[in-house]
Amino acid sequence: QVQLAESGGGLVQAGGSLRLSCAASGSNLYLYSIMGWYRQAPGKQRELVATMTYGGTTNYGDSVKGRFTISRDNAKNTVYLQMNSLEPEDTAVYYCNRRQAGREYWGQGTQVTVSS
């Protein structure tokens, strides 16, 4: 079983920056994994923000390319999301995600609110 603990959400003005962190704990963390972030705004479906494989291959949602950067520290089992040039449209609950050994785990979510 894997647990994910997110931190770093909050309220920021448009054009500002935030950094999210997600630390994984539990068993079999040495297994190959993909970690990343998804978000869900009110009334909308959950969407991809960014993912990163254990080896460092990244994948970004179109709406965040060039503004958000994902990184991970495999030794700490932690993934980060640096969000720059935030827009009101980025307001959502951001969920950490980890996939390994055919299973998928989610964090509880952290609220990001961008004011105009």
C-alpha positions as CSV (number, residue, x, y, z in Angstrom):
1,Q,0.0,0.0,0.0
2,V,1.2,3.5,-0.8
3,Q,0.1,6.8,0.8
4,L,0.6,10.2,-0.8
5,A,0.8,13.4,1.2
6,E,0.5,16.7,-0.7
7,S,1.4,20.2,0.5
8,G,1.9,23.6,-0.9
9,G,-1.5,24.7,-2.2
10,G,-3.0,28.1,-1.4
11,L,-4.2,31.4,-2.7
12,V,-2.1,33.4,-5.1
13,Q,-2.7,36.4,-7.4
14,A,-2.7,35.9,-11.2
15,G,0.9,35.9,-12.5
16,G,2.2,34.5,-9.2
17,S,3.9,31.2,-8.4
18,L,3.3,28.2,-6.2
19,R,5.2,25.0,-5.6
20,L,3.4,21.8,-4.7
21,S,5.1,18.8,-3.1
22,C,3.9,15.2,-2.8
23,A,5.7,12.6,-0.6
24,A,5.0,8.9,-1.0
25,S,5.3,6.5,1.9
26,G,4.4,2.8,2.3
27,S,5.6,-0.4,0.8
28,N,7.5,-1.3,-2.4
29,L,8.5,2.3,-3.2
30,Y,11.6,0.9,-4.9
31,L,9.5,-0.3,-7.8
32,Y,9.4,1.5,-11.1
33,S,6.8,4.2,-10.9
34,I,5.2,7.2,-12.6
35,M,4.3,10.1,-10.4
36,G,2.5,13.2,-11.3
37,W,-0.3,15.7,-10.8
38,Y,-3.9,16.0,-12.0
39,R,-6.4,18.7,-11.2
40,Q,-10.1,19.1,-11.1
41,A,-12.0,22.4,-11.2
42,P,-15.6,22.6,-10.1
43,G,-18.0,21.1,-12.7
44,K,-15.1,19.8,-14.8
45,Q,-13.5,16.4,-15.3
46,R,-10.1,15.6,-13.7
47,E,-7.3,16.4,-16.1
48,L,-3.7,15.8,-16.5
49,V,-1.3,18.4,-15.3
50,A,2.1,16.7,-15.5
51,T,3.7,13.3,-15.0
52,M,7.3,12.1,-14.7
53,T,8.6,8.6,-14.9
54,Y,11.3,7.2,-12.5
55,G,13.8,7.8,-15.3
56,G,12.8,11.4,-15.8
57,T,10.5,11.3,-18.9
58,T,7.9,14.0,-18.6
59,N,4.4,14.6,-20.0
60,Y,2.5,17.8,-19.6
61,G,-1.1,18.9,-20.2
62,D,-1.4,21.4,-23.1
63,S,-2.7,24.2,-20.9
64,V,0.3,24.2,-18.6
65,K,3.2,23.7,-21.0
66,G,5.8,26.4,-20.6
67,R,4.4,27.5,-17.3
68,F,4.6,24.5,-15.0
69,T,7.6,22.2,-14.3
70,I,7.5,18.8,-12.7
71,S,10.5,17.3,-10.9
72,R,11.0,14.4,-8.6
73,D,13.5,13.2,-6.0
74,N,13.6,9.4,-6.2
75,A,15.6,9.1,-3.0
76,K,12.9,11.0,-1.1
77,N,10.0,9.4,-3.1
78,T,8.8,13.0,-3.7
79,V,7.4,14.8,-6.7
80,Y,7.2,18.5,-7.1
81,L,5.2,20.9,-9.3
82,Q,6.6,24.4,-9.8
83,M,3.7,26.5,-11.1
84,N,4.6,29.9,-12.6
85,S,2.6,32.6,-14.4
86,L,-0.6,31.3,-12.7
87,E,-3.9,32.2,-14.2
88,P,-7.4,32.1,-12.7
89,E,-8.1,29.2,-15.0
90,D,-5.6,27.2,-13.0
91,T,-7.9,27.3,-9.9
92,A,-8.6,23.7,-9.0
93,V,-8.0,20.9,-6.5
94,Y,-4.6,19.4,-7.4
95,Y,-4.2,15.7,-6.8
96,C,-0.9,13.7,-6.6
97,N,-0.9,10.4,-8.4
98,R,1.5,7.4,-8.4
99,R,1.3,4.4,-10.6
100,Q,3.4,1.3,-9.9
101,A,3.0,-2.5,-10.4
102,G,-0.3,-2.1,-12.1
103,R,-1.9,-0.1,-9.3
104,E,-2.8,3.5,-8.9
105,Y,-2.8,5.7,-5.8
106,W,-4.1,9.2,-5.2
107,G,-3.5,11.9,-2.6
108,Q,-6.3,13.7,-0.8
109,G,-5.8,16.8,-3.0
110,T,-4.7,20.4,-2.3
111,Q,-6.6,23.5,-3.2
112,V,-5.0,26.0,-5.5
113,T,-6.9,29.3,-6.0
114,V,-5.7,32.0,-8.4
115,S,-7.3,35.4,-8.0
116,S,-7.6,37.9,-10.9
